[in-house]
Amino acid sequence: MRLDRILALATDYDRTLTTDDLQPVPEARKALRAARARGLRIIVVSGRNMAFLDRELGEIADVLVAENGALWKMAGEKTHATHPPAAAVRKALDGLDAEAEHPV
């Protein structure tokens, strides 16, 4: 594999850019900034909500993928839904101690 053919770096957030107790690792952010400065596109994929990811990594990432793939956002653009929430999923969540965030 030729390293000059790598165009993007995709990473998870929790326990990849954080410690096991979910504290941010400054060196990880520094490494992402350095990779971006070298021309790599930075993609962060997480189960976290978009507001959190945008606040924490919006200035570093080219693409944010949130809520386990349900939402995505290119840097400087609005949030998009991968697909609209299905009525069956909403019904299944009724009564559970769970929150579902909808795109703006």
Protein Blocks (a to p, Z undefined) as FASTA:
>chain_A
ZZklpmbdcddfehplpcfkopacfklmmmmmmmmmnopacddddfbdfklmmmmmmmmp
mbdceehhlaccdehiacddfbacdfklmmmmgopacdddddZZ
